[in-house]
């Protein structure tokens, strides 16, 4: 059943990005400039144009996909009864992308947290009655899975409208001009991102095709856990993009890039180390049957420090309108992945899919380093290496001490204490972390409180 749900989710994500041209990201550079210059009329016109566009383009693509002459879903092997669910996911995911990126561009990312939690809970609101009162078929479970996208697209649209309705300017004006500008900016990112999505989701589709739903289901759970790690890092780097776009001086852009890279590594590398060494315990949350997939999760996490670096530089280049470079970065990772899927998956199944993803990420890192050197971008390479090595060594020590699940907490506590002691993490960094979650005044209050506690404990 999980294999079927994973396949529906994968094809829905591919169709969603194929239809919306990643316009939610493409508009962020212009929204960042409009926000920094307080041109709310441009901001509202751009957002509303893209909002309408992704709905229309999603409908058009879905009709093309299910046409009676060349039904792609039928070719893949997906039953027609799942079409309404795929439709809901495609439209809902496109809308949440537009709204989430618009709110991020307004530096209102904290407004996303509650809708995301509420939308996550909506799955259980549907799922619990299905389990208690109905036969839990793959269709009903897929419907429960789709509720997140339906809910978050709807709720974030309301939140965004409330934020913008009293701002100067009108919605839904200059449609042709705005969509032309946004699509042009999106296209260079959309191609590598689309290939990236296909590069990731095609692993599930290829496993479904070559090995069946059981194998794709076993791969999907560790892949989803890894995707959560990536989502955490993306929540930081995506905030960076509109701010960089609004900056005029390259020196200021590089300083902000370095700070965000350092913070991202400090926050997420301990989490990645936990997932690497305690993959059995992490996957056991989803059921004992998935513990056999622990090796897949560990393999995927091996690519995480490289992926963080690649994503940070990617957003930096995109904010500077270096579209050719971002296109090459996307292709350098995903062409090798797609080739390796057809070589490795028939031979070694889900392990092969995991290795294909990792190899693609590492090859992309080499390309990223070439651009960093060519464009003379100064990065905090020592801090990145130290954070990664310290996190890993603490993970090794804790894991081989055989203290069980307590080691998960100990890894996080020990890494952060050491980061503070050797000055990798300081008071300013703590405030920057809270600023990602709370408004500035609340962030200062909470960070000051934490700093006082750490000072009393003589940690900082």
N, C-alpha and C positions, 0 to 999 in steps of 0.2 A: 504493500500500500504506500509506504514512504517513497519507494522508487517512482511510483506513478505521480505522486504529489510533487516530488522533486523535479520530474520531467516537465510537468505543467508549469511549475514556477520558473524553470529555466527558459522554456519557450516564451513565456509571458514577458520575462525581463528582456529577452532579445527583441521581441516585437515592440515593446515599449520604447526602447532606445532607438530602434530602427525608424519608428514613426515620429518621434519628437526631435530627432537630430541633436539631442542633448542641449536643446535651446535653453533649458534652465540654468546650465552652466555658462553657455555662450553669452547670455545677457548680463552675467555678473560683472564683467569688466565695465560695461556701460552704466550699470546700476551703481557700481562703486564710485565712478566719476560723478554721476548725478547726485548721489548722497553727499559726497564730500563738498560739492558746490551748491547743495541745497536746491537743486532743480527738480522739485517734486512733480512738476507737470511731465517732464521727460521720464521720470521714474515710473509714474502711474501708467503712462501711455505704453511704455515698454513691457511692463509686467502684464497688463491686461491683454495686450496683443499676443504675447507668448502663451498666456493662459488659454485663450480661444484657439490659437493655432494647434496646441498639443491635443486638444479634444478632437478637432476636425481631422488632423493628420492621423490620429489613432483610429478613428472610425474608417477612414479611407483604406488604411493598411489592412485592417481586419477584414474588410470586405474583399480585398484582393487576395488575402491568404486563404479564405474559405470559398473562393469562387469554384463553381462546379467543374471547370475545365482543368484546373491545376490546383487541387486542394492540398496545400502544404501539410496541414495537420493530419490529413488522411495518409499522406506519404510517410510521415514520421511514425504514425501508428497511434495517434491520439483520437479517442472517440469523440464524435460530434457533440455529445451531451456536455462536454467540458467547455464548449465555445463561450457560453455566458460567463463562466468563471474567468476564462482567459481575457475576455472583453473587460470585465470589472478590474482585473489586476493591471492591465495595460493602461486604461484611462486613469485609474486611481494612482498608480505609480508615477505617471507623467505629471499629474496635478500636484502631487506632493513634492516632486522635484522642483517645479516652478516656485511653489509657495515657500518651500524650505530655503531655497537659494535667495529668494527675494528678502525674506526675513533676516537671513545671514548678512546680506548686503546692507541692511539697515542696522546691523549690529544688535539684532534682537533675537539672537540664537536661543536665549533662554525661553522664548515663547514657543519653541518647538518641543521642549521636554514634556510638558503635560499632555499635549495632543498625541505624542508618540507613546506615552505610557497608556493613555486611555485607549488608543487604537490597538495596542498590544493586548490589553484586557478584553477588547471586543471579540477577539478570537475565542477566548475561554467562555464568554457569554453564549456564543453559538455552540461551542464544542461540548460543554457540560451537558446540555439537554440532549444532544445527539448521542452521547455515550450512555446517558441514563435511560432514555426513552425510545431511541431508534436504533436500527441496525447500523453500525459504523462502517458504511461503505466508503470506497475511495472518493466517490462524488461528494458525499456529505463532508468528509474530512477536508477535501479540497476547497469546498465552500467556506468552511471555517478558516482555512488558511488565507483565503482571499479577503476576509473581513478587515484585516489590518490595512490593506491598501485602499479599500472602499472608505473606511473610517478616516484614515489620516489625510487622504486627498480632500474629503469633505470638510473636516474640522480645520485643517490648515488654511483652506480657502476662506473660511469665515474669519479666522484670526487675522489673515493678511488684509482682508477687506476692512476690518475694524481698525487696523493700524493706518490704512491709507485713506479712508473715506473723508477725513477732515483735512487732509493735506491739499495744498493748492494744485489745481489742474483737474483734467477730466480723464476718465477711463475710456478705453476703446476708441482712440483717435490715432490718425496717421498709421493705419494698420500696415499698408504696403511698405512704407518707408522703414518702420521699426522692424518688421519681420525680415526684410532684406538685410538690414545691418546685422541683426542677431544671427541669422542663418549663416551669413558670411563668416562671422566670428566663430560660430559653433563648428563649422564644417571641418576645419583643420583639427579640432579636438575630437569631433564626433567620430571621424574615421578611425583613429587609434583607440578611442574609448570603446567604440562599437566592436572593433576587433578584440579589444581587451575583454569585453563582456562575452563575446563569442568564444574567446580563448579560455575563459573560465567556465561558462555555462556549457560550452560544447563538450567539456569533459563529462558532464552528466549525461548529455544526449548521446555521446559516443558510447559510454558505458551501457546506457539503456539499449542501444542498438546492437552492440557487440556481445554484451554479457547478460542483458536482461534487467528487469526492475529491481531484483534483489541486490545485485552488485551496485547499481546506481544509488540505491537507498543507503547502503553501507558507506558509500563515499560521501553522500550528501550531508550527513550529520557532522562529520569532522570539517567538511568544507564550510558549512554554515557557522560553526564555532570560529573557524579562522576568519570568516567574513565579519564577525562581530569585532574582532581585533582590528581589522582594517577599517571598519566603520568608526571606531573610537578615534583612530589616527586621522581619518578623513574629516571628522567633526572639527578638528583643530586646523588642518591645512585648508579646508574649504572656507573657514573664517578669514584666513590669510589672504585669499585671492582678491576679494573686492577692495580690501585695504591697500594692498600693493598697487592695484589699478589706479587708485586715487592719489598715489604718491608721485611726485614729479622728479625727485632726486634719486638716482640709482644707489647712492651710498645709504640712504635711509631704507630703501627697499632691501638691500643686502643685510643690514642690521636686523630688520624685522624677520627676514628669512632665517637668519642664524638663531635668533631667539626662539622662533617657532619650531625649528628642527630640534633644538636642544630640549625644549619642553616636551615635544612629542615623544622623543626617545625616553626621557626620564619617566613620563607617565606610563607609557605602554610597554617598554621592554621588560619590566618585571612581570607584567601580565603574560607576555609571550613566553617567558621562561617558565612560569607556572604551567602554561598549557603544554609546553614541550616535555617537562619532566613528570607532570602529573596528568598526562593525557588519558590514562585509564580511568582515573577518578572523575575527570571532567566528562567523559563520554558515558560513564555509568549513570549520570544524571538522567540521560535519555533512555536508559534501560540496559540491562546486562548484555543484550544481544549486540550492542554497539561497541563494547569494549574491544572486540576484535579489530576495530577500525583505529585503534590508538596509534598504530604506526603511521597511518595516513596523516593524522593530525600533527604528529611530530615532524614528519617530512615537510608538510606545508609551512609549519612555523619556522623551519630552517631559513626560509626565504624572507622572513619578516623584517629584519634589520635592513636588508637591501631594498625591500619594497618601501619602507619609510623614507629612505633617502631619495629614491626615484620619484615618489609622489610629491615630496617637498620641492624638488627642483622643477618638476613638471608644472606645478601651479605657479611657480616663480616665472618660468619662461612664458607661460600662457598669459599671465598678467602683463608681461612686457610685450605682448603681441608677437612673440616668436613662434608663429604658427608652424612654420616648416620644421623647426626643431622638435616641437611637441608631436608632430605627425611621425617623424622618424623614431622618436622614443617609443611611441605606441606600436609601430610596426616591428621594431627590434625585439620586442617581447613576445608578440602574439603570432607572428608568422612561424617562428620556431615551435611554439606551443601547438599550433594546429597540425603541423607536420608530425610532431612527436606523438600526438594522440593516436594517429593512424598506425604508427609504428609500435608504440609501447602498450597501448590498451589491449589489442588482441593477444599479446604475449603474456603480460603480467597484470592485466585488469586495473583495478583502482589504484594500486601502488604505482603503476605506470602513469596514470593520470596525474597523480601528485608530483611525481618527478618531472613531468612535462611542465607543470606550472612553475616549479622551482627553477628549472633550467632557463625558462623564458624570463623570469625575474632577474636572474643573475646576468644574463646576456644584456638585458636592458640597463643594468647598472654600469656595465662597461661603456655603453653608449652615453649614458648620463655623465660619466666622468670625462668623456671626450668633450662634451659641450661645456662642462664646468671649467675645464682647462682652456678651451678655445675662447670662451667669453670672459675668462679671468674672474670667475665668481669665487670670492673667498668664503669658505664654509668652515664651520667649527668641527673639523675632522677629528681633532684630538678628543674633544668632548664626546662626539658620537662613538668613537672607538672605545673610550674608557667606560661609558655608560653600558655599552653592549657587552664588553668583556667582564666588567664587575658583576652585572646582572647574571651572566652565564656562570661565572665561577661560584657565586653565592648559591645558584640553583644546583650546581654539582655538589657542593658541600652539604646542603640541606637534604638533597635527595639520597645521598649515600650515608647520611646519618640515620636513616630508617626511622623517622619519627612520624611517618604516616601523613594523613591529610593535614595535620597541623603545619607541615612544611610549606603548604601553599601560603598561609598567612605570614609565616616567618620569612619567606622570600621577599614579600612586599615590604615588610617592616625593616628587615636588614638592609635591603638595597637603598631604601630612602634614608636611613640613618647614615649609611656610609656616604651617600651622595652629599648629605649635609656636612658631614665631618670633613670631607676633602674639598668642600666648597664648589662641587659641581652643581649643587642646588643651594640657592640662597634666598634671602627674604624677598627680593624682587621677583624671583621665579615663582615663589609661593603665591604672591599676589596675582601674578599673571595667570596662574592655574585657576584661581577662584574667579578671575575676570572672564574666563571662558564660560562660566556657568551662571554667574550673578551679575546684576548691574554694578557699575563701578563703585558706588558708595557702599553697597552691601559687601562687595568683594573685599574692599579695604578693611571693613570691620571684622570680617571673618578671618582674613589672613593675619591681621594684627593679633587676634585672639590665639590663633595657632602658633604664631611666632613667639608670643609671651610664654605659652606652655612649653615650647621647645627650649626656650632660653632658661626657664626654671629647671628643666631636666638636664641642662648643660649639653644639649645636642647641637644647638646652634649658637 
